[in-house]
Amino acid sequence: MQALCDAAGVRLRAHGKTHKCSTLGRLIIERGAVGLCCQTVGEAEAYVAGGIQDVLVTAPSPPWGAARLAALAKTGARIGAVADDEGQIDRLSDAAVAAGVTLDLVVDLDLGTHRAGAYPKDALRLARAADAAPGLRFAGLQAYLGHLQHMDDLDLRKSADEAAFATLKALVAELTEAGLPPPVVTGGGTGTHIYDLASGVYTELQAGSYAVMDVEYDACGAPGGQAWGFEPAMAIAATVVSANHKSHVTVDAGFKAVSMDGPPARVVAGAAPGSLWRAMGDEHGMIAHLSLIDVLKAGGRDPLGFDKAVAEADADPARAWPADAPRVGDIVWLQPGHCDPTINLYDALHVWDGETLERWAVDGRRVSK
């Protein structure tokens, strides 16, 4: 991703909400990124504590967050915040003045996600407010198009992204004509990175998932229709704890081990090719053998139907116990369906480079103070 950004003349500000790991963040910066994005005040605090000196918080902060962001800037780190209304700008300004620091202020735009951000018609007004506010430095515009990142229809993903670029270019022209050219136009993501880098409007890319990848990105396909240029780099180690059925074995990875807001985790090693993982409760999951997936499907979501299907498979002498099914104690490796919230379930990443195993703390998880 860094090479792609360098070739396009666009800065990479990798999104740390994906990995929440300051060790990985420092490596990304060492390889050329200008800094990190993060989504929460707690993440920003963890990254600064972990040695990251340039952080942009890409979601509007709650009222209590302004003073804490100003305190971070007092450490010497460059801290940026986004805002989508004057009240947020005023709070950040007051906190910065009280702390004797300057915060970067990026106007957050809503170009279709409808989660946060101001409508384009309000951009100039907010830019003027940020520029006039003591303690703040108007730092540019943010346009993150989260609703496009996993769009299955690649043609629609591209056309929708390009429509947003047109709006963004018009805003840049409007602000420039008003004497407030945005120093940075930041946004974009892994699912649209090719279009974002070619847009001619983004000066900074906020991609994050590329660093580890997940099933959801693999399923929706790379922008442009070619193969992904990023390899999956993360898996969950699930241990087989029970193997009493011909149809499946049970592992110690259920709802508490795998975020369920995306597609199911994918079996990538340790079981027969084609095996499927499915949750079986808070603590457990099944690894269904390919030859018996039809049996499990026959049970559907009906507990009685599932019980009947499993019992009939076990009792059928014509169905052999799968010789290539994992045994108790074996490890089955699962690729998460959605990387960000799955990493958030764990205290650390265990990183293997082929020679050395290291433990990197997931130190950006939500903290309470």
NUMI-590584 format. One record per residue: residue in one letter; x, y, z negated of N, C-alpha, C in turn. Coordinates in pm, whole numbers, plus 50000, padded with zeros to 5 digits. Each point is the difference from the previous one (the first is absolute). Example, Ala and Ser with C-alpha at 12.3 -4.5 7.8 and 13.67 -1.06 7.14 Angstrom:
2
a513194943149220499115011950000500905012050000;s499655010550072500825011949994499235010949927;
END
This chain:
369
m500844988050000499165012050000500875012550000;q501104999549926500895011649998500565002650140;a500364989450071500545001750136498965006050093;l498754995849987498945005550083499805014949971;c500025003549872499845014149963501175008350051;d501214994849986501175007350047499925002550151;a499574989750075499905001450145498965010350040;a498955001449918498935009550031500275013949944;g501055001449919500275013049938499015003449891;v499474989749933499005001849894500604995049869;r499815007549893500514995649870499134988649947;l500624990649932499264989449931499915003549852;r498775001149952499745001249856499184987649964;a500684989249972499334987149982499065000449880;h498864993350014499005000649893500314989749893;g500275005149879500344991249889498824993549932;k498775003650039498854993349938499944985350039;t500684996550109500014986050044500764991349901;h501255003649974500884991249922500165004149856;k499765012649967500075005049862501324996449932;c501085000050075501284995149950501095010350033;s500575006349898500995010550025501284994350060;t500344987449969501204994050060499844999250151;l498854995250046499744999350143499925014150060;g499415009349925499905013750048501375006250023;r500934997449908501355005650017500684994150123;l499804987250025500604993850119499445006150128;i498695002650002499375006250117500605013950025;i500225007549893500585013450014501474999250042;e500734990449945501404998350040500134997250149;r498994994050058500034996750142499445011150088;g499655011549940499665011450083498705007149972;a499134994449916498745006849970500265012849922;v499165010150021500185012849933499584999349854;g499104990749969499474998649865498884989950002;l499224999949893498874990849990498705007549983;c498934993750047498655003949961499614991749878;c499045004849926499354991849900498565004949988;q499194992449929498575002949997499535005549867;t500804997949894499565004049866501115007549929;v499615007249896500975006949916500934989949934;g499444988949953500824989749935501054994350094;e499644997850126500994995350097501115010350018;a499625012850009501005010550017500975000149882;e499484998649880500864999949881500944988150002;a499504988550040500854988050006501095001650105;y499665005850113501005001550106501095010049961;v499625011049941501015009649956500894993749893;a499394992849906500794993149898500934989650063;g499584994450114500804990050069501005005750098;g500185013450001501035005950081499555005750134;i498705000150027499495005850124499845015049979;q500635008150084500055014449978499105008150091;d499244993550088499105007450090498714991850012;v498935004749937498764992449989498825008850037;l499124994650083498755006750033498844991549951;v499155005749914498804993149953498905002750103;t499554989450068499185001950119498494999749972;a499604999249874498585001049964499855011549902;p498885007250005499805010749903500094994549857;s500705007449914500204995649862498845004549913;p499694992349895498995004749905500525012349926;p499115007549933500435012549935501194998249906;w500044988849925501114998149906501334997450071;g499974997250131501224996450070500895011750034;a499445012150009500795011550046501205002649909;a499785000049870501095002849906501074989150007;r499584987650021500974989150005500835000650129;l499405004250109500765001850123500995011549986;a499575010849935500905011149977501174995849910;a499734991749902501074995049912501004991750079;l499514992450098500924992350085500905009250080;a499445010850053500815009550076501075006449912;k499735001049872500955006049907501264991349987;t499914987250036501174991249995500975002750115;g499575008050097500825002750118499544992850124;a499044991049986499464992950116499115009350081;r499934997650130499085007550085498664992749998;i498985006749953498694993949981498995007350088;g499264992150077498935005450082498674994549956;a498965007950016498644995849968499095004450113;v498894992950016499015004050099498795005949927;a499265008250073498785005849946499005001550112;d498714998849965498955002150100498955010149954;d500305007349890499135011249961500805010149919;e499455012049985500725010649931500234997049853;g499064992949937500174996849859501264991849975;q500264990550086501224992049986501245008850020;i499955008950097501125009150026500265008749877;d498945005449941500155008649882500624992349884;r499554987849976500534992249888501484997050020;l500374996150121501404997150029500855012549987;s499465011250046500725012749988500235003749854;d498954999149918500125003449858501044991149931;a499964987050032500944990749937501435002850043;a500195003250127501345002850050500575012849936;v499175010249991500455012649938500354997649853;a499154992649929500264997449858501304992349980;a500344991250093501224992049989501215006950060;g499775010950072501105007150063500594992550119;v499144993250076500474992150115499195003750124;t500424994550111499245001550125499614986250051;l498744998150030499484987650057499685002250147;d500284989850081499535000250138498504997350001;l499265007650080498564998050011499664996850146;v499434988350021499604995450132498474999950004;v499435006450099498545000050016499574986650056;d499134993149927499524986750037498765001350088;l500034993550116498915001050097499224986950009;d498715001250022499144988450025499684999650149;l500614990650071499734998450143499234987150028;g499244995349899499144988550025499964989549893;t500984999949909499994989949894498925003049896;h499745013049975498975004649907500234995149857;r501264999449961500344996249862500445012349922;a500905007350056500445012949946500455008350119;g500185012749975500445008750109498945010150038;a500475011450050499115010750042499654998650147;y498855005050038499655000450142500965009550072;p500294997350127500945008450075499665014949996;k498725003549997499625014249999500505007449877;d500334992549893500455006349876501525000249987;a500714994850098501454998649987500715013549986;l499645009650083500695012949996499745007049867;r498784999549952499685006549873500844994049887;l500124986849997500754993449894501515002550016;a500465000550123501425003050023500345014049949;r499115009550025500235013649950500005000449848;a499084992349939499964999649853501284994049944;a500494989450063501234993749954501195009350018;d500045006950111501115009150029500045011749902;a498825004149955499935011649910500154996249854;a499904987349967499994995749860501414999949942;p500215006849886501334999649936500344985849954;g501254996550012500444986749957499834989250104;l499375003550114499794990250105500705004350128;r500394990250077500585002250133499094993050101;f499395007650091499184993550102500924991250085;a499764986949994500934990550061499464993350124;g498715002150033499504994250124498644993749987;l499724990750092498714993350011500184985049987;q499014993649939499954985349996498744995150069;a500184990250089498854993850066500264985050005;y499514992949897500144985549996498714993850049;l500104991250099498824994150064499864985549955;g499674998349873499934986749942498954991150065;h498935006150050498914992250058500394993750133;l501145003950057500424994450129501054989149986;q500624998649886501204991849989499774985250030;h498834994749966499724985850020498884997750102;m499765009650085498924998750098500344989050100;d499094990150013500264988550087500045003650148;d499165009350041499945004250139501185009250028;l501034994650066501235007750020499785012350087;d499154998950101499725011650085499325011149921;l499054996049914499305009949918500945006049897;r500884991849945500985005249903500855010950065;k500434997450122500845009750070499235012650035;s498814998650055499235011750042499585008549881;a499644993549889499625007549880501205007449942;d501164993650003501215006649952500335012150086;e499894998450132500315011150090499015011549986;a498734996949971499025010649976500385008049875;a500494993149898500445007049879501225008650029;f500904995150086501185008050035499585013350065;a498984999550084499545012150067499525010349898;t499244995449901499535008949895501165005649921;l500964991449970501155004249919500865010150076;k500194997650128500785009750081499325013650004;a498695000050011499275012750001500155007349867;l500014992549890500185006249868501405005949985;v500994992750048501375005149994500115013050078;a499375000450116500025012250081499295011449928;e498864997049936499255010349929500825005749884;l500634991449922500805004649888501235007850047;t500604995450108501185006750054499645014150047;e498865001150067499565013150049499705009449883;a499574994149887499685008249882501245003049917;g501174995850047501245002849928500354989949893;l499334988550002500274989449901500304986850072;p501054999450081500324987350066500314989349895;p499344988550004500254989849898501414994350011;p500805001149894501364994550006500034985150028;v499004992749948499934985450018498574996350036;v499864990550093498714993750026500204985349972;t499404995249892500304986749948498774991150005;g500214987250021498894990450006500404987850079;g498994993350054500264987950077500184987949910;g500154988350062500134987749924500504988650085;t500154988649937500534988250069499114995950118;g498695000649981499084995450103499885008950121;t500515012349989499945009450112501365006050032;h501074994349946501305006750003500495003250141;i499744991350097500485002650136499345012650056;y498695001349981499295011850048500425012449920;d500164998449869500385011349915501345005850043;l500974991350026501335004650035500045006550138;a499094995950088499955005550135499095012350010;s499345003649890498965010350007500545013950028;g501235002749959500535013550016499495009849897;v499174995349904499475009049898500504996449861;y500124987149970500554996249870501495002749997;t500455006149893501445001749978500504990349893;e499054992949936500354991049889499014988449999;l500524987849990499174987950001499924994149860;q498774996249958499764994849866499794984949995;a500494992650095499794985550001500614993649876;g499364989349951500524993149883499964985050009;s498904994450053499824985450000501014992750086;y500615007050097500984993850088501124993149921;a500275004849878501124994749923499784985749954;v498744995849987499724986349955499004992750090;m499045007350058498954994550087499054990849923;d498864996550063499024991349937499104993950107;v499064991549958499124993050093499095009950072;e499545010249929499075009650060500615007050120;y501245004349988500675006550113500264990150113;d500364987849966500234990050104498704997350076;a498894999649926498714996950062499515011050093;c500245012649965499465010950082500895003050121;g501254995649997500885001950114500745013249997;a501165000050066500845011950005499445010150099;p500205012949974499565010050097500714997950133;g499245001450108500574997750132499854985750048;g499604990949909499734986350040501214990950005;q501195005249975501194991650002500164993249865;a501034991649986500254993549872500495010249898;w499694997549875500505008649894501525000050000;g500595011649977501455000949989500514998049858;f499104996949907500354998549859499654985949955;e500954993349937499774986249957499384999849860;p499144990349973499504998449862501174997749905;a500005007249889501144999249908499584996249858;m498734996449981499534997849864499074987949994;a500184992049896499114988649977499844997949850;i498904993649964499724996449861500354985349982;a500724996849893500334986149969498874994249914;a499244990650056498914993449929500394985449975;t499834995349878500414986449964498794990849995;v500144988150057498934990149995499894994749858;v498805001049942499794995549863499074987949992;s499334996750111499104988350001499884995050143;a500024986750015499904994050134499174987249992;n498765001349958499124988549980499024997750113;h500065008050106499014999050107500684998850135;k499374992350089500514998650135499875013050080;s498995007849966499695011950079500915011849970;h500515001049877500765011949962500804997249874;v500995008849979500705000349872499715013649936;t500275001149872499725012349927501315006549957;v500095013350026501195007649962499625010549896;d501035005549936499775009749892499955014350054;a499355002050112499865013350059498565002050043;g499265007649920498615003150031499805015050013;f498855004849952499675014250014501035009149933;k500614995349890500945008349927501375000750066;a500234991750101501314999450066499995006250138;v498815001250060499895004550138498865010150010;s500295012050046498935009750020499024994850103;m498715001849973498964994350085499265010450083;d500595012050017499315010450076500294999350149;g500794990150042500304998050141499744985650038;p500594995450110499844986050038500674990849899;p499654987249998500644990849904501504999150023;a500714996849893501444997450012500214988450097;r501155000250066500344989950101501084990849946;v499814986950020501034990349964501125000950104;v501225003049954501115001750094501094989449983;a500014992949889501004989549980499594991649880;g500514987649998499774991449885498804990950012;a499255001050111498844991450023499924996950149;a499154990650035499884996050140499585011950086;p500565001350122499595010950089498485000350019;g499435011849990498555001350015499244999449869;s500684996849890499334999749871499485014049965;l498925000549924499385012749963499985001649849;w500275012449955499805003549859498645006549984;r499294996149894498775006849962499955000849848;a499505011349948499925001849856499034990149939;m500334995349880499134991149923499775005549860;g500025013249987499805006149870501145009449965;d500005004749877500975009949957501434994950010;e500244987849956501374995049987500414990250109;h499084995150080500304988950090499555002550144;g500684993350090499624999950139500164986050056;m499374997450114500174987150065500905001550121;i500724989550031500694998850126499324988650074;a499155003750096499194990150072500814994250115;h500054986750007500744993350106499245001450132;l500765002250108499405002650131499004989250040;s500354987549976499144989050046498694999249924;l499905007049887498804998949918499305013449980;i500425010050078499355013149988498544998950041;d499704991350096498614998350041499144994749886;v500584991549915499274994749885499645011349904;l500975008749975499755011049908499005009950058;k500115002550129499055009150064498584994449991;a499894986850004498684993849991499335003149867;g500835002349896499455003549871499555014449991;g500525008450089499635014050001500295006949868;r499185009949967500145007349875499134994149889;d499274989750032499134993449902500854991049911;p500055002649868500824991649912499654985250009;l498724996850011499624986150011500454994050133;g499895008150105500454995250130501504997750003;f500765009149936501454998549992500364987549921;d499334998049888500244988149917499754987350080;k498914999750075499664988250079501044997550108;a500445010850068500974998450108501324994649948;v500465005349887501274995349943499874985449954;a498904997149930499814986449948499914989850113;e499315003550108499864990650112501354997850069;a500825010450011501324998350061500864990849915;d499965001949867500814991749912499544985450003;a498694997750017499464986449996500064992850134;d500295007250107499994994250134501324992750026;p499974986750008501264992550022500605002750137;a499215005150093500525002850134500855012850001;r499885007949896500795012349991501204997549910;a501185000350060501224997649923500395012649923;w500734998049891500585011549931501035006350092;p499905013050027500965006350092501444998349951;a500834993950081501384997349960500825012849990;d499605010450075500795012350000499405010949912;a499064996249912499465009749905501015002349889;p500075012149945500935002549890499614992249875;r500984997449915499814992449877500085009549879;v499574994949886500075007849877501445004649976;g500145012949974501335005849978500595006450122;d499484996750120500505006250122499575014750006;i500805008150068499655014050020499445002050140;v498885006950008499395004050127500115015150009;w500535004750113500235014350017498845006350076;l499495011149945498825006750054500365014250043;q499635003850121500115013950041498735007349961;p500105011049924498795007049955499185005450115;g498695000649979499125006050099500215015050010;h500175006749885500215014549995501155002549904;c501075005750051501245000949923499915009349879;d499495012250018500085010149893499364995349869;p498714996250000499394996449872500504986749946;t500574991350086500584987649948501285002949924;i500895008250055501225003649929499665006449866;n498925007649996499605006949878499644990449887;l499834987250030499674990049898501244994649928;y501185003450050501224993649952500965010049937;d500854994949911501005008349933501255001950082;a500274990850094501275000850072499924992950133;l500895004250089500274992850125501294992149978;h499994987350039501214991849993500554999450142;v501165006150021500505002850134501204991150031;w499924992850109501044990550042500515004350137;d501305001850013500595004150129500744988650068;g499794988049953500704988450055501174995749916;e500465008949912501134996849915499755003549853;t499305011149978499845004949863498535002149969;l499604996249880498635002349952500035011549901;e499175010250025499915011449911498555002149957;r499825006349885498675003449949499865015250004;w499065004850081499745014450013498665003149932;a500045008449901498775003549927499015007250090;v498744996549986498915007650063499655011049901;d500895010149993499935009949894499025011350030;g499404999750119499025010350033498574996249971;r499794988549932498634996349964499435010449907;r498665000649997499335010449920500434999449853;v500355011649950500395000949858499085009849931;s499884998649868499135008849925500855007749898;k499785013149994500755008249906499055008849920;
END
